[in-house]
Structures are given as structure tokens and as C-alpha cells.
Amino acid sequence: MGNALFADGAGALVLGAARESPQPIWHLASVGSGLFPDSEEAMTWRIGDHGFEMTLSRQVPETLLKHLKPWLREWLAKLGHRLNAVRSWAVHPGGPRILGVVAESLALPKLLT
């Protein structure tokens, strides 16, 4: 199950419509990844009797809360974008607590109850 949900740890897209097209056309504009300090034990994999077993540390939400926004701000700036100009987000599901800290970090409206 962990492989299906967390194959690469996390994922995000920045999409944009081609201005020349009369019809909105979405395309992948860029990809990025980051390694946050002191996070190497945040996600671990163990080979068990039934394949790979994934464990997420309790530090994951706090790590995201501390590092996600600064990393995104810097990454978007390199692409000529600003964080506050992003109109919508697709967030990799890491459970309610992960989604909550992503929403808190990015000042997104709280959609989960």
C-alpha cells in the first residue's frame, strides 16, 4: 500500500494554460524536489514478509510546517512565479494531519473537517 501512495515521497505540479491556444491546454511547466534538513529518518522502508513496509515518522508534519513554504517560495521564484500567485493546489495525500499542515503552511482554506 505504501508504494502506491508514496512511491517518490511526495509530488506536486505547477500547470499553466498555453496563451496561444483558443482552447485551454494544460501542460507540465516544471518539476522540482527538495530534501529538508534532518529528515532522512522521516520516511523509512523495511523489507518485510509481504514486500516493502513504509513508516512515516511523527516528525513529518512539523518538518513540512517548517520547510515547505520557504522551499516552495524559492523554487517558484526560480521559475519566475510567486507563491501568492498560485491559484490552486493539488496536494499529495499523506493523511489528514499532513494535509492540515500543508494548508496551514501555505495559508490555504481549510477544506477538511
C-alpha positions as semicolon CSV with decimal commas, in nm:
position;residue;x (nm);y (nm);z (nm)
1;M;0,000;0,000;0,000
2;G;0,281;0,241;0,084
3;N;0,430;0,201;-0,263
4;A;0,106;0,313;-0,424
5;L;0,070;0,620;-0,203
6;F;0,428;0,732;-0,152
7;A;0,627;0,599;-0,447
8;D;0,854;0,902;-0,453
9;G;0,778;1,054;-0,113
10;A;0,564;1,339;-0,244
11;G;0,461;1,503;-0,564
12;A;0,336;1,839;-0,688
13;L;0,261;2,002;-1,022
14;V;0,263;2,359;-1,148
15;L;0,037;2,372;-1,452
16;G;-0,036;2,654;-1,695
17;A;-0,256;2,707;-1,999
18;A;-0,093;2,788;-2,334
19;R;-0,182;3,151;-2,415
20;E;-0,171;3,098;-2,793
21;S;-0,445;2,836;-2,792
22;P;-0,812;2,927;-2,825
23;Q;-0,889;2,625;-2,605
24;P;-0,729;2,592;-2,260
25;I;-0,447;2,338;-2,287
26;W;-0,270;2,223;-1,973
27;H;0,095;2,127;-1,980
28;L;0,356;2,041;-1,722
29;A;0,568;2,353;-1,678
30;S;0,832;2,224;-1,437
31;V;0,915;1,967;-1,171
32;G;1,117;2,002;-0,854
33;S;1,216;1,815;-0,544
34;G;1,378;1,901;-0,217
35;L;1,541;1,731;0,078
36;F;1,474;1,903;0,408
37;P;1,742;1,910;0,680
38;D;1,732;1,630;0,937
39;S;1,454;1,446;0,752
40;E;1,636;1,132;0,640
41;E;1,453;0,924;0,904
42;A;1,112;1,082;0,836
43;M;1,014;0,804;0,593
44;T;1,166;0,460;0,624
45;W;1,128;0,142;0,424
46;R;1,181;-0,210;0,550
47;I;1,163;-0,534;0,357
48;G;0,910;-0,750;0,536
49;D;0,742;-1,084;0,474
50;H;0,499;-0,922;0,227
51;G;0,728;-0,678;0,047
52;F;0,827;-0,324;0,136
53;E;0,682;-0,176;0,454
54;M;0,679;0,202;0,482
55;T;0,677;0,401;0,806
56;L;0,627;0,776;0,842
57;S;0,780;0,946;1,143
58;R;0,579;1,174;1,368
59;Q;0,824;1,447;1,263
60;V;0,681;1,469;0,908
61;P;0,410;1,728;0,983
62;E;0,650;1,951;1,179
63;T;0,915;1,919;0,909
64;L;0,664;2,022;0,643
65;L;0,537;2,310;0,854
66;K;0,891;2,442;0,896
67;H;1,036;2,387;0,548
68;L;0,761;2,360;0,285
69;K;0,674;2,728;0,236
70;P;1,034;2,857;0,218
71;W;1,127;2,579;-0,026
72;L;0,823;2,643;-0,247
73;R;0,884;3,019;-0,243
74;E;1,244;2,972;-0,360
75;W;1,157;2,706;-0,619
76;L;0,874;2,912;-0,769
77;A;1,094;3,224;-0,778
78;K;1,349;3,036;-0,991
79;L;1,066;2,972;-1,237
80;G;0,957;3,337;-1,235
81;H;0,648;3,277;-1,020
82;R;0,532;3,394;-0,678
83;L;0,373;3,175;-0,414
84;N;0,074;3,406;-0,374
85;A;0,006;3,390;-0,750
86;V;-0,068;3,015;-0,743
87;R;-0,447;2,991;-0,773
88;S;-0,496;2,623;-0,696
89;W;-0,303;2,334;-0,544
90;A;-0,302;1,957;-0,578
91;V;-0,151;1,808;-0,263
92;H;-0,026;1,451;-0,233
93;P;-0,247;1,276;0,025
94;G;-0,044;1,199;0,332
95;G;-0,336;1,177;0,567
96;P;-0,541;1,447;0,741
97;R;-0,256;1,576;0,957
98;I;-0,022;1,615;0,658
99;L;-0,291;1,790;0,456
100;G;-0,364;2,014;0,752
101;V;-0,005;2,134;0,792
102;V;0,030;2,189;0,417
103;A;-0,285;2,403;0,429
104;E;-0,154;2,586;0,736
105;S;0,192;2,641;0,590
106;L;0,055;2,780;0,263
107;A;-0,238;2,965;0,427
108;L;-0,488;2,762;0,225
109;P;-0,855;2,750;0,319
110;K;-0,931;2,460;0,549
111;L;-1,141;2,213;0,350
112;L;-1,117;1,905;0,570
113;T;-1,328;1,868;0,880
